[in-house]
Amino acid sequence: MNRESLPLILGLLVPITLVLIILLYHYGYDITEFLRKINILYYIISIPFVLGFIVIIVKLIRPD
């Protein structure tokens, strides 16, 4: 994939998902209800793994 296409894809997907979330909330679908049901311990455990995957992806995209 071209390097210039990734910011374009993200620039298009972020506003679309934000509008989709707002519209779903407006029509009665509360997405945050699912996230509130998850125990806080699972968030604490998963945050280091998510940050590690982000670091791995950045290192693969930008090799030193």
All heavy atoms as TSV, in Angstrom:
chain	resi	resn	atom	element	x	y	z
A	1	MET	N	N	0.843	-1.171	0.000
A	1	MET	CA	C	0.000	0.000	0.000
A	1	MET	C	C	0.894	1.241	0.000
A	1	MET	O	O	1.956	1.264	0.601
A	1	MET	CB	C	-0.918	-0.005	1.216
A	1	MET	CG	C	-1.912	1.107	1.158
A	1	MET	SD	S	-3.136	1.282	2.455
A	1	MET	CE	C	-3.084	-0.156	3.422
A	2	ASN	N	N	0.420	2.250	-0.638
A	2	ASN	CA	C	1.142	3.495	-0.744
A	2	ASN	C	C	1.165	4.221	0.604
A	2	ASN	O	O	0.199	4.182	1.353
A	2	ASN	CB	C	0.440	4.353	-1.802
A	2	ASN	CG	C	1.329	5.460	-2.282
A	2	ASN	OD1	O	2.416	5.653	-1.768
A	2	ASN	ND2	N	0.854	6.196	-3.264
A	3	ARG	N	N	2.256	4.897	0.925
A	3	ARG	CA	C	2.360	5.590	2.221
A	3	ARG	C	C	1.400	6.761	2.334
A	3	ARG	O	O	0.977	7.111	3.421
A	3	ARG	CB	C	3.782	6.095	2.442
A	3	ARG	CG	C	4.706	5.039	2.899
A	3	ARG	CD	C	5.944	5.659	3.449
A	3	ARG	NE	N	6.498	4.684	4.378
A	3	ARG	CZ	C	7.413	4.946	5.255
A	3	ARG	NH1	N	7.884	6.150	5.350
A	3	ARG	NH2	N	7.855	4.021	6.053
A	4	GLU	N	N	1.073	7.377	1.224
A	4	GLU	CA	C	0.168	8.513	1.253
A	4	GLU	C	C	-1.285	8.087	1.428
A	4	GLU	O	O	-2.139	8.888	1.773
A	4	GLU	CB	C	0.292	9.348	-0.022
A	4	GLU	CG	C	1.603	10.104	-0.121
A	4	GLU	CD	C	2.711	9.264	-0.711
A	4	GLU	OE1	O	2.396	8.224	-1.328
A	4	GLU	OE2	O	3.887	9.625	-0.540
A	5	SER	N	N	-1.575	6.828	1.167
A	5	SER	CA	C	-2.964	6.381	1.251
A	5	SER	C	C	-3.409	6.125	2.694
A	5	SER	O	O	-4.603	6.239	2.991
A	5	SER	CB	C	-3.161	5.111	0.420
A	5	SER	OG	O	-2.405	4.051	0.954
A	6	LEU	N	N	-2.502	5.803	3.577
A	6	LEU	CA	C	-2.881	5.522	4.965
A	6	LEU	C	C	-3.460	6.750	5.678
A	6	LEU	O	O	-4.526	6.631	6.301
A	6	LEU	CB	C	-1.683	4.960	5.739
A	6	LEU	CG	C	-1.974	4.420	7.119
A	6	LEU	CD1	C	-2.970	3.271	7.051
A	6	LEU	CD2	C	-0.700	3.967	7.785
A	7	PRO	N	N	-2.859	7.933	5.604
A	7	PRO	CA	C	-3.510	9.093	6.227
A	7	PRO	C	C	-4.853	9.430	5.575
A	7	PRO	O	O	-5.775	9.884	6.250
A	7	PRO	CB	C	-2.519	10.242	6.018
A	7	PRO	CG	C	-1.220	9.585	5.803
A	7	PRO	CD	C	-1.512	8.280	5.151
A	8	LEU	N	N	-4.976	9.184	4.277
A	8	LEU	CA	C	-6.244	9.437	3.596
A	8	LEU	C	C	-7.330	8.503	4.110
A	8	LEU	O	O	-8.453	8.938	4.391
A	8	LEU	CB	C	-6.076	9.282	2.087
A	8	LEU	CG	C	-7.346	9.431	1.260
A	8	LEU	CD1	C	-7.859	10.856	1.367
A	8	LEU	CD2	C	-7.093	9.053	-0.175
A	9	ILE	N	N	-6.987	7.239	4.260
A	9	ILE	CA	C	-7.960	6.262	4.765
A	9	ILE	C	C	-8.366	6.610	6.190
A	9	ILE	O	O	-9.552	6.594	6.534
A	9	ILE	CB	C	-7.373	4.839	4.674
A	9	ILE	CG1	C	-7.230	4.423	3.213
A	9	ILE	CG2	C	-8.240	3.843	5.417
A	9	ILE	CD1	C	-6.456	3.144	3.011
A	10	LEU	N	N	-7.389	6.934	7.044
A	10	LEU	CA	C	-7.714	7.316	8.422
A	10	LEU	C	C	-8.511	8.618	8.471
A	10	LEU	O	O	-9.428	8.753	9.280
A	10	LEU	CB	C	-6.433	7.457	9.243
A	10	LEU	CG	C	-5.727	6.157	9.596
A	10	LEU	CD1	C	-4.415	6.462	10.317
A	10	LEU	CD2	C	-6.606	5.277	10.429
A	11	GLY	N	N	-8.163	9.548	7.597
A	11	GLY	CA	C	-8.879	10.814	7.552
A	11	GLY	C	C	-10.327	10.654	7.111
A	11	GLY	O	O	-11.178	11.467	7.448
A	12	LEU	N	N	-10.617	9.616	6.366
A	12	LEU	CA	C	-11.990	9.347	5.956
A	12	LEU	C	C	-12.746	8.490	6.969
A	12	LEU	O	O	-13.931	8.703	7.202
A	12	LEU	CB	C	-12.009	8.664	4.589
A	12	LEU	CG	C	-11.595	9.517	3.408
A	12	LEU	CD1	C	-11.521	8.671	2.148
A	12	LEU	CD2	C	-12.559	10.659	3.222
A	13	LEU	N	N	-12.056	7.535	7.569
A	13	LEU	CA	C	-12.738	6.610	8.473
A	13	LEU	C	C	-13.066	7.223	9.832
A	13	LEU	O	O	-14.093	6.891	10.418
A	13	LEU	CB	C	-11.899	5.350	8.673
A	13	LEU	CG	C	-11.878	4.380	7.505
A	13	LEU	CD1	C	-11.000	3.183	7.833
A	13	LEU	CD2	C	-13.272	3.929	7.141
A	14	VAL	N	N	-12.216	8.095	10.344
A	14	VAL	CA	C	-12.454	8.674	11.667
A	14	VAL	C	C	-13.742	9.502	11.704
A	14	VAL	O	O	-14.585	9.280	12.570
A	14	VAL	CB	C	-11.224	9.482	12.143
A	14	VAL	CG1	C	-11.548	10.309	13.361
A	14	VAL	CG2	C	-10.060	8.547	12.427
A	15	PRO	N	N	-13.955	10.446	10.769
A	15	PRO	CA	C	-15.224	11.188	10.831
A	15	PRO	C	C	-16.450	10.320	10.574
A	15	PRO	O	O	-17.504	10.522	11.178
A	15	PRO	CB	C	-15.086	12.252	9.735
A	15	PRO	CG	C	-13.657	12.323	9.421
A	15	PRO	CD	C	-13.073	11.012	9.757
A	16	ILE	N	N	-16.315	9.341	9.683
A	16	ILE	CA	C	-17.451	8.459	9.398
A	16	ILE	C	C	-17.836	7.674	10.636
A	16	ILE	O	O	-19.019	7.543	10.966
A	16	ILE	CB	C	-17.115	7.525	8.214
A	16	ILE	CG1	C	-17.072	8.340	6.922
A	16	ILE	CG2	C	-18.139	6.410	8.089
A	16	ILE	CD1	C	-16.573	7.569	5.729
A	17	THR	N	N	-16.848	7.143	11.372
A	17	THR	CA	C	-17.176	6.377	12.571
A	17	THR	C	C	-17.740	7.275	13.672
A	17	THR	O	O	-18.644	6.857	14.398
A	17	THR	CB	C	-15.953	5.623	13.094
A	17	THR	OG1	O	-14.872	6.539	13.286
A	17	THR	CG2	C	-15.525	4.526	12.146
A	18	LEU	N	N	-17.225	8.497	13.792
A	18	LEU	CA	C	-17.770	9.404	14.801
A	18	LEU	C	C	-19.226	9.763	14.506
A	18	LEU	O	O	-20.069	9.762	15.407
A	18	LEU	CB	C	-16.922	10.678	14.885
A	18	LEU	CG	C	-15.551	10.525	15.532
A	18	LEU	CD1	C	-14.788	11.836	15.449
A	18	LEU	CD2	C	-15.673	10.066	16.955
A	19	VAL	N	N	-19.534	10.048	13.253
A	19	VAL	CA	C	-20.918	10.347	12.879
A	19	VAL	C	C	-21.795	9.121	13.075
A	19	VAL	O	O	-22.930	9.224	13.547
A	19	VAL	CB	C	-20.979	10.867	11.426
A	19	VAL	CG1	C	-22.417	10.934	10.920
A	19	VAL	CG2	C	-20.319	12.216	11.317
A	20	LEU	N	N	-21.290	7.944	12.757
A	20	LEU	CA	C	-22.046	6.711	12.945
A	20	LEU	C	C	-22.359	6.474	14.420
A	20	LEU	O	O	-23.488	6.118	14.774
A	20	LEU	CB	C	-21.270	5.526	12.375
A	20	LEU	CG	C	-21.932	4.167	12.463
A	20	LEU	CD1	C	-23.167	4.139	11.587
A	20	LEU	CD2	C	-20.966	3.094	12.060
A	21	ILE	N	N	-21.388	6.709	15.292
A	21	ILE	CA	C	-21.614	6.538	16.729
A	21	ILE	C	C	-22.655	7.538	17.231
A	21	ILE	O	O	-23.546	7.182	18.010
A	21	ILE	CB	C	-20.275	6.679	17.494
A	21	ILE	CG1	C	-19.391	5.471	17.225
A	21	ILE	CG2	C	-20.511	6.833	18.984
A	21	ILE	CD1	C	-17.981	5.609	17.738
A	22	ILE	N	N	-22.569	8.783	16.762
A	22	ILE	CA	C	-23.540	9.796	17.190
A	22	ILE	C	C	-24.938	9.444	16.699
A	22	ILE	O	O	-25.924	9.566	17.437
A	22	ILE	CB	C	-23.097	11.192	16.705
A	22	ILE	CG1	C	-21.849	11.625	17.459
A	22	ILE	CG2	C	-24.211	12.215	16.881
A	22	ILE	CD1	C	-21.190	12.859	16.909
A	23	LEU	N	N	-25.049	8.997	15.449
A	23	LEU	CA	C	-26.360	8.624	14.923
A	23	LEU	C	C	-26.936	7.414	15.647
A	23	LEU	O	O	-28.143	7.364	15.928
A	23	LEU	CB	C	-26.270	8.351	13.421
A	23	LEU	CG	C	-26.178	9.578	12.533
A	23	LEU	CD1	C	-25.977	9.163	11.085
A	23	LEU	CD2	C	-27.410	10.428	12.678
A	24	LEU	N	N	-26.108	6.427	15.933
A	24	LEU	CA	C	-26.591	5.259	16.669
A	24	LEU	C	C	-27.069	5.651	18.057
A	24	LEU	O	O	-28.095	5.155	18.535
A	24	LEU	CB	C	-25.497	4.196	16.764
A	24	LEU	CG	C	-25.235	3.403	15.492
A	24	LEU	CD1	C	-24.010	2.521	15.683
A	24	LEU	CD2	C	-26.434	2.575	15.122
A	25	TYR	N	N	-26.368	6.542	18.708
A	25	TYR	CA	C	-26.783	6.996	20.034
A	25	TYR	C	C	-28.085	7.794	19.960
A	25	TYR	O	O	-28.951	7.678	20.826
A	25	TYR	CB	C	-25.677	7.838	20.670
A	25	TYR	CG	C	-25.985	8.258	22.079
A	25	TYR	CD1	C	-25.895	7.346	23.118
A	25	TYR	CD2	C	-26.378	9.557	22.364
A	25	TYR	CE1	C	-26.192	7.723	24.416
A	25	TYR	CE2	C	-26.681	9.940	23.656
A	25	TYR	CZ	C	-26.581	9.022	24.681
A	25	TYR	OH	O	-26.884	9.387	25.961
A	26	HIS	N	N	-28.219	8.579	18.908
A	26	HIS	CA	C	-29.434	9.386	18.732
A	26	HIS	C	C	-30.663	8.496	18.519
A	26	HIS	O	O	-31.758	8.814	18.991
A	26	HIS	CB	C	-29.269	10.333	17.553
A	26	HIS	CG	C	-30.483	11.157	17.257
A	26	HIS	ND1	N	-30.903	12.159	18.092
A	26	HIS	CD2	C	-31.371	11.110	16.234
A	26	HIS	CE1	C	-32.002	12.702	17.589
A	26	HIS	NE2	N	-32.300	12.086	16.461
A	27	TYR	N	N	-30.499	7.393	17.813
A	27	TYR	CA	C	-31.619	6.496	17.536
A	27	TYR	C	C	-31.803	5.415	18.592
A	27	TYR	O	O	-32.564	4.477	18.386
A	27	TYR	CB	C	-31.471	5.868	16.158
A	27	TYR	CG	C	-31.751	6.852	15.056
A	27	TYR	CD1	C	-30.731	7.290	14.218
A	27	TYR	CD2	C	-33.020	7.366	14.864
A	27	TYR	CE1	C	-30.983	8.199	13.217
A	27	TYR	CE2	C	-33.285	8.282	13.854
A	27	TYR	CZ	C	-32.265	8.688	13.042
A	27	TYR	OH	O	-32.517	9.597	12.056
A	28	GLY	N	N	-31.115	5.517	19.704
A	28	GLY	CA	C	-31.391	4.659	20.836
A	28	GLY	C	C	-30.456	3.489	21.038
A	28	GLY	O	O	-30.690	2.675	21.927
A	29	TYR	N	N	-29.414	3.366	20.253
A	29	TYR	CA	C	-28.453	2.282	20.440
A	29	TYR	C	C	-27.273	2.816	21.236
A	29	TYR	O	O	-26.449	3.563	20.717
A	29	TYR	CB	C	-27.977	1.740	19.094
A	29	TYR	CG	C	-29.077	1.133	18.269
A	29	TYR	CD1	C	-29.630	1.825	17.203
A	29	TYR	CD2	C	-29.564	-0.122	18.567
A	29	TYR	CE1	C	-30.646	1.278	16.444
A	29	TYR	CE2	C	-30.575	-0.688	17.817
A	29	TYR	CZ	C	-31.107	0.019	16.759
A	29	TYR	OH	O	-32.116	-0.523	16.029
A	30	ASP	N	N	-27.190	2.441	22.498
A	30	ASP	CA	C	-26.123	2.938	23.357
A	30	ASP	C	C	-24.946	1.975	23.291
A	30	ASP	O	O	-24.989	0.879	23.855
A	30	ASP	CB	C	-26.622	3.086	24.794
A	30	ASP	CG	C	-25.646	3.828	25.662
A	30	ASP	OD1	O	-24.708	4.442	25.128
A	30	ASP	OD2	O	-25.828	3.794	26.894
A	31	ILE	N	N	-23.905	2.375	22.597
A	31	ILE	CA	C	-22.723	1.523	22.419
A	31	ILE	C	C	-21.917	1.450	23.713
A	31	ILE	O	O	-21.308	0.437	24.026
A	31	ILE	CB	C	-21.856	2.051	21.261
A	31	ILE	CG1	C	-22.658	1.995	19.959
A	31	ILE	CG2	C	-20.587	1.247	21.108
A	31	ILE	CD1	C	-21.975	2.641	18.796
A	32	THR	N	N	-21.933	2.526	24.504
A	32	THR	CA	C	-21.136	2.551	25.723
A	32	THR	C	C	-21.693	1.632	26.804
A	32	THR	O	O	-20.998	1.343	27.775
A	32	THR	CB	C	-21.051	3.979	26.278
A	32	THR	OG1	O	-22.365	4.446	26.560
A	32	THR	CG2	C	-20.393	4.914	25.283
A	33	GLU	N	N	-22.932	1.170	26.646
A	33	GLU	CA	C	-23.511	0.258	27.632
A	33	GLU	C	C	-22.706	-1.042	27.710
A	33	GLU	O	O	-22.458	-1.571	28.785
A	33	GLU	CB	C	-24.957	-0.049	27.249
A	33	GLU	CG	C	-25.654	-0.994	28.190
A	33	GLU	CD	C	-27.062	-1.301	27.716
A	33	GLU	OE1	O	-27.571	-0.607	26.827
A	33	GLU	OE2	O	-27.636	-2.246	28.256
A	34	PHE	N	N	-22.257	-1.532	26.552
A	34	PHE	CA	C	-21.435	-2.745	26.528
A	34	PHE	C	C	-20.097	-2.505	27.220
A	34	PHE	O	O	-19.615	-3.355	27.974
A	34	PHE	CB	C	-21.212	-3.196	25.085
A	34	PHE	CG	C	-20.213	-4.297	24.954
A	34	PHE	CD1	C	-20.524	-5.581	25.359
A	34	PHE	CD2	C	-18.956	-4.050	24.444
A	34	PHE	CE1	C	-19.593	-6.601	25.251
A	34	PHE	CE2	C	-18.026	-5.059	24.330
A	34	PHE	CZ	C	-18.346	-6.340	24.735
A	35	LEU	N	N	-19.508	-1.336	26.992
A	35	LEU	CA	C	-18.208	-1.047	27.592
A	35	LEU	C	C	-18.306	-0.854	29.104
A	35	LEU	O	O	-17.366	-1.129	29.833
A	35	LEU	CB	C	-17.597	0.191	26.944
A	35	LEU	CG	C	-17.256	0.057	25.456
A	35	LEU	CD1	C	-16.798	1.391	24.911
A	35	LEU	CD2	C	-16.223	-1.009	25.233
A	36	ARG	N	N	-19.437	-0.361	29.576
A	36	ARG	CA	C	-19.615	-0.161	31.013
A	36	ARG	C	C	-19.835	-1.468	31.755
A	36	ARG	O	O	-19.606	-1.545	32.958
A	36	ARG	CB	C	-20.785	0.781	31.266
A	36	ARG	CG	C	-20.426	2.231	31.011
A	36	ARG	CD	C	-21.560	3.127	31.355
A	36	ARG	NE	N	-22.390	3.224	30.143
A	36	ARG	CZ	C	-23.642	3.616	30.122
A	36	ARG	NH1	N	-24.244	3.953	31.231
A	36	ARG	NH2	N	-24.296	3.687	28.995
A	37	LYS	N	N	-20.269	-2.511	31.065
A	37	LYS	CA	C	-20.509	-3.806	31.708
A	37	LYS	C	C	-19.212	-4.582	31.965
A	37	LYS	O	O	-19.191	-5.482	32.782
A	37	LYS	CB	C	-21.432	-4.665	30.841
A	37	LYS	CG	C	-22.859	-4.199	30.832
A	37	LYS	CD	C	-23.711	-5.126	29.996
A	37	LYS	CE	C	-25.140	-4.658	29.960
A	37	LYS	NZ	N	-25.968	-5.534	29.109
A	38	ILE	N	N	-18.145	-4.217	31.257
A	38	ILE	CA	C	-16.877	-4.930	31.402
A	38	ILE	C	C	-16.223	-4.516	32.723
A	38	ILE	O	O	-16.196	-3.341	33.092
A	38	ILE	CB	C	-15.952	-4.623	30.214
A	38	ILE	CG1	C	-16.595	-5.090	28.913
A	38	ILE	CG2	C	-14.596	-5.298	30.389
A	38	ILE	CD1	C	-15.829	-4.710	27.680
A	39	ASN	N	N	-15.685	-5.485	33.414
A	39	ASN	CA	C	-15.018	-5.240	34.683
A	39	ASN	C	C	-13.766	-4.381	34.463
A	39	ASN	O	O	-13.057	-4.538	33.481
A	39	ASN	CB	C	-14.638	-6.575	35.324
A	39	ASN	CG	C	-14.231	-6.439	36.757
A	39	ASN	OD1	O	-14.124	-5.325	37.281
A	39	ASN	ND2	N	-13.981	-7.558	37.412
A	40	ILE	N	N	-13.480	-3.474	35.389
A	40	ILE	CA	C	-12.346	-2.557	35.267
A	40	ILE	C	C	-11.010	-3.311	35.247
A	40	ILE	O	O	-10.030	-2.849	34.652
A	40	ILE	CB	C	-12.380	-1.502	36.394
A	40	ILE	CG1	C	-11.356	-0.386	36.169
A	40	ILE	CG2	C	-12.130	-2.140	37.737
A	40	ILE	CD1	C	-11.697	0.516	35.041
A	41	LEU	N	N	-10.964	-4.471	35.848
A	41	LEU	CA	C	-9.737	-5.264	35.866
A	41	LEU	C	C	-9.304	-5.651	34.453
A	41	LEU	O	O	-8.112	-5.660	34.140
A	41	LEU	CB	C	-9.945	-6.514	36.729
A	41	LEU	CG	C	-8.749	-7.418	36.919
A	41	LEU	CD1	C	-7.665	-6.673	37.676
A	41	LEU	CD2	C	-9.151	-8.664	37.662
A	42	TYR	N	N	-10.257	-5.941	33.574
A	42	TYR	CA	C	-9.917	-6.309	32.204
A	42	TYR	C	C	-9.324	-5.131	31.439
A	42	TYR	O	O	-8.465	-5.312	30.586
A	42	TYR	CB	C	-11.139	-6.856	31.477
A	42	TYR	CG	C	-11.618	-8.163	32.056
A	42	TYR	CD1	C	-12.895	-8.286	32.572
A	42	TYR	CD2	C	-10.784	-9.266	32.094
A	42	TYR	CE1	C	-13.332	-9.474	33.115
A	42	TYR	CE2	C	-11.202	-10.464	32.633
A	42	TYR	CZ	C	-12.483	-10.563	33.141
A	42	TYR	OH	O	-12.904	-11.733	33.671
A	43	TYR	N	N	-9.778	-3.924	31.744
A	43	TYR	CA	C	-9.173	-2.748	31.127
A	43	TYR	C	C	-7.728	-2.590	31.587
A	43	TYR	O	O	-6.836	-2.304	30.788
A	43	TYR	CB	C	-9.946	-1.476	31.478
A	43	TYR	CG	C	-11.277	-1.358	30.786
A	43	TYR	CD1	C	-12.454	-1.288	31.523
A	43	TYR	CD2	C	-11.358	-1.299	29.413
A	43	TYR	CE1	C	-13.668	-1.167	30.893
A	43	TYR	CE2	C	-12.571	-1.171	28.767
A	43	TYR	CZ	C	-13.723	-1.108	29.522
A	43	TYR	OH	O	-14.920	-0.985	28.903
A	44	ILE	N	N	-7.485	-2.764	32.878
A	44	ILE	CA	C	-6.140	-2.608	33.421
A	44	ILE	C	C	-5.194	-3.646	32.830
A	44	ILE	O	O	-4.026	-3.356	32.541
A	44	ILE	CB	C	-6.182	-2.689	34.962
A	44	ILE	CG1	C	-6.962	-1.501	35.521
A	44	ILE	CG2	C	-4.788	-2.746	35.552
A	44	ILE	CD1	C	-7.256	-1.604	36.997
A	45	ILE	N	N	-5.685	-4.858	32.620
A	45	ILE	CA	C	-4.849	-5.916	32.056
A	45	ILE	C	C	-4.588	-5.688	30.573
A	45	ILE	O	O	-3.489	-5.932	30.076
A	45	ILE	CB	C	-5.511	-7.291	32.297
A	45	ILE	CG1	C	-5.481	-7.622	33.788
A	45	ILE	CG2	C	-4.826	-8.381	31.497
A	45	ILE	CD1	C	-6.270	-8.858	34.151
A	46	SER	N	N	-5.574	-5.201	29.833
A	46	SER	CA	C	-5.438	-5.116	28.377
A	46	SER	C	C	-4.685	-3.885	27.900
A	46	SER	O	O	-4.152	-3.886	26.787
A	46	SER	CB	C	-6.811	-5.158	27.725
A	46	SER	OG	O	-7.575	-4.048	28.112
A	47	ILE	N	N	-4.606	-2.823	28.697
A	47	ILE	CA	C	-3.941	-1.590	28.249
A	47	ILE	C	C	-2.463	-1.812	27.892
A	47	ILE	O	O	-2.015	-1.346	26.837
A	47	ILE	CB	C	-4.123	-0.460	29.291
A	47	ILE	CG1	C	-5.553	0.047	29.230
A	47	ILE	CG2	C	-3.148	0.676	29.062
A	47	ILE	CD1	C	-5.904	1.055	30.295
A	48	PRO	N	N	-1.651	-2.529	28.691
A	48	PRO	CA	C	-0.253	-2.740	28.275
A	48	PRO	C	C	-0.121	-3.540	26.977
A	48	PRO	O	O	0.755	-3.267	26.161
A	48	PRO	CB	C	0.355	-3.518	29.442
A	48	PRO	CG	C	-0.500	-3.207	30.600
A	48	PRO	CD	C	-1.866	-3.007	30.062
A	49	PHE	N	N	-1.025	-4.492	26.759
A	49	PHE	CA	C	-0.968	-5.266	25.523
A	49	PHE	C	C	-1.309	-4.399	24.312
A	49	PHE	O	O	-0.657	-4.478	23.269
A	49	PHE	CB	C	-1.919	-6.469	25.593
A	49	PHE	CG	C	-1.439	-7.540	26.511
A	49	PHE	CD1	C	-2.051	-7.721	27.741
A	49	PHE	CD2	C	-0.385	-8.355	26.170
A	49	PHE	CE1	C	-1.616	-8.701	28.607
A	49	PHE	CE2	C	0.063	-9.342	27.022
A	49	PHE	CZ	C	-0.550	-9.514	28.252
A	50	VAL	N	N	-2.307	-3.551	24.456
A	50	VAL	CA	C	-2.697	-2.667	23.354
A	50	VAL	C	C	-1.573	-1.686	23.048
A	50	VAL	O	O	-1.239	-1.455	21.880
A	50	VAL	CB	C	-4.010	-1.925	23.707
A	50	VAL	CG1	C	-4.307	-0.844	22.697
A	50	VAL	CG2	C	-5.161	-2.909	23.804
A	51	LEU	N	N	-0.961	-1.117	24.079
A	51	LEU	CA	C	0.157	-0.200	23.853
A	51	LEU	C	C	1.342	-0.922	23.214
A	51	LEU	O	O	2.026	-0.350	22.355
A	51	LEU	CB	C	0.575	0.447	25.173
A	51	LEU	CG	C	-0.425	1.432	25.771
A	51	LEU	CD1	C	0.068	1.911	27.133
A	51	LEU	CD2	C	-0.668	2.589	24.847
A	52	GLY	N	N	1.585	-2.154	23.598
A	52	GLY	CA	C	2.657	-2.934	22.987
A	52	GLY	C	C	2.398	-3.197	21.515
A	52	GLY	O	O	3.309	-3.107	20.682
A	53	PHE	N	N	1.147	-3.515	21.164
A	53	PHE	CA	C	0.824	-3.730	19.756
A	53	PHE	C	C	0.969	-2.445	18.951
A	53	PHE	O	O	1.415	-2.484	17.799
A	53	PHE	CB	C	-0.596	-4.288	19.606
A	53	PHE	CG	C	-0.701	-5.749	19.927
A	53	PHE	CD1	C	-1.636	-6.183	20.842
A	53	PHE	CD2	C	0.120	-6.681	19.320
A	53	PHE	CE1	C	-1.737	-7.529	21.160
A	53	PHE	CE2	C	0.026	-8.020	19.623
A	53	PHE	CZ	C	-0.903	-8.454	20.551
A	54	ILE	N	N	0.638	-1.317	19.551
A	54	ILE	CA	C	0.810	-0.045	18.846
A	54	ILE	C	C	2.292	0.219	18.585
A	54	ILE	O	O	2.674	0.645	17.501
A	54	ILE	CB	C	0.165	1.105	19.652
A	54	ILE	CG1	C	-1.353	0.943	19.645
A	54	ILE	CG2	C	0.570	2.461	19.091
A	54	ILE	CD1	C	-2.068	1.904	20.562
A	55	VAL	N	N	3.142	-0.071	19.573
A	55	VAL	CA	C	4.590	0.115	19.392
A	55	VAL	C	C	5.113	-0.814	18.305
A	55	VAL	O	O	5.925	-0.413	17.463
A	55	VAL	CB	C	5.327	-0.114	20.733
A	55	VAL	CG1	C	6.819	-0.212	20.523
A	55	VAL	CG2	C	4.988	0.997	21.699
A	56	ILE	N	N	4.649	-2.059	18.276
A	56	ILE	CA	C	5.087	-3.008	17.248
A	56	ILE	C	C	4.677	-2.527	15.862
A	56	ILE	O	O	5.467	-2.578	14.915
A	56	ILE	CB	C	4.509	-4.408	17.538
A	56	ILE	CG1	C	5.183	-5.010	18.762
A	56	ILE	CG2	C	4.673	-5.326	16.339
A	56	ILE	CD1	C	4.532	-6.279	19.253
A	57	ILE	N	N	3.455	-2.036	15.727
A	57	ILE	CA	C	2.983	-1.561	14.431
A	57	ILE	C	C	3.786	-0.346	13.980
A	57	ILE	O	O	4.173	-0.241	12.807
A	57	ILE	CB	C	1.475	-1.246	14.500
A	57	ILE	CG1	C	0.685	-2.543	14.653
A	57	ILE	CG2	C	1.015	-0.479	13.275
A	57	ILE	CD1	C	-0.776	-2.337	14.965
A	58	VAL	N	N	4.078	0.574	14.907
A	58	VAL	CA	C	4.863	1.757	14.546
A	58	VAL	C	C	6.269	1.354	14.134
A	58	VAL	O	O	6.821	1.890	13.174
A	58	VAL	CB	C	4.880	2.767	15.720
A	58	VAL	CG1	C	5.923	3.847	15.506
A	58	VAL	CG2	C	3.508	3.371	15.910
A	59	LYS	N	N	6.872	0.392	14.812
A	59	LYS	CA	C	8.224	-0.046	14.457
A	59	LYS	C	C	8.254	-0.767	13.108
A	59	LYS	O	O	9.231	-0.709	12.393
A	59	LYS	CB	C	8.803	-0.933	15.550
A	59	LYS	CG	C	9.197	-0.163	16.773
A	59	LYS	CD	C	10.203	-0.926	17.584
A	59	LYS	CE	C	10.610	-0.093	18.767
A	59	LYS	NZ	N	11.899	0.505	18.581
A	60	LEU	N	N	7.155	-1.465	12.770
A	60	LEU	CA	C	7.099	-2.115	11.464
A	60	LEU	C	C	6.924	-1.090	10.343
A	60	LEU	O	O	7.486	-1.261	9.265
A	60	LEU	CB	C	5.935	-3.114	11.419
A	60	LEU	CG	C	6.133	-4.407	12.196
A	60	LEU	CD1	C	4.879	-5.240	12.153
A	60	LEU	CD2	C	7.302	-5.185	11.621
A	61	ILE	N	N	6.175	-0.045	10.614
A	61	ILE	CA	C	5.959	0.971	9.592
A	61	ILE	C	C	7.206	1.833	9.408
A	61	ILE	O	O	7.578	2.157	8.284
A	61	ILE	CB	C	4.735	1.851	9.963
A	61	ILE	CG1	C	3.457	1.019	9.874
A	61	ILE	CG2	C	4.638	3.065	9.060
A	61	ILE	CD1	C	2.221	1.748	10.345
A	62	ARG	N	N	7.867	2.193	10.520
A	62	ARG	CA	C	9.051	3.044	10.473
A	62	ARG	C	C	10.269	2.280	10.995
A	62	ARG	O	O	10.626	2.416	12.155
A	62	ARG	CB	C	8.864	4.268	11.338
A	62	ARG	CG	C	7.844	5.209	10.860
A	62	ARG	CD	C	7.805	6.345	11.829
A	62	ARG	NE	N	7.109	7.471	11.281
A	62	ARG	CZ	C	7.025	8.646	11.853
A	62	ARG	NH1	N	7.616	8.822	13.028
A	62	ARG	NH2	N	6.365	9.609	11.310
A	63	PRO	N	N	10.919	1.503	10.169
A	63	PRO	CA	C	12.132	0.821	10.659
A	63	PRO	C	C	13.259	1.819	10.871
A	63	PRO	O	O	13.399	2.790	10.145
A	63	PRO	CB	C	12.462	-0.162	9.536
A	63	PRO	CG	C	11.791	0.376	8.327
A	63	PRO	CD	C	10.625	1.179	8.788
A	64	ASP	N	N	14.064	1.579	11.916
A	64	ASP	CA	C	15.167	2.503	12.255
A	64	ASP	C	C	16.310	2.382	11.289
A	64	ASP	O	O	16.736	1.484	10.780
A	64	ASP	CB	C	15.670	2.243	13.673
A	64	ASP	CG	C	14.631	2.701	14.701
A	64	ASP	OD1	O	13.849	3.605	14.353
A	64	ASP	OD2	O	14.623	2.149	15.790
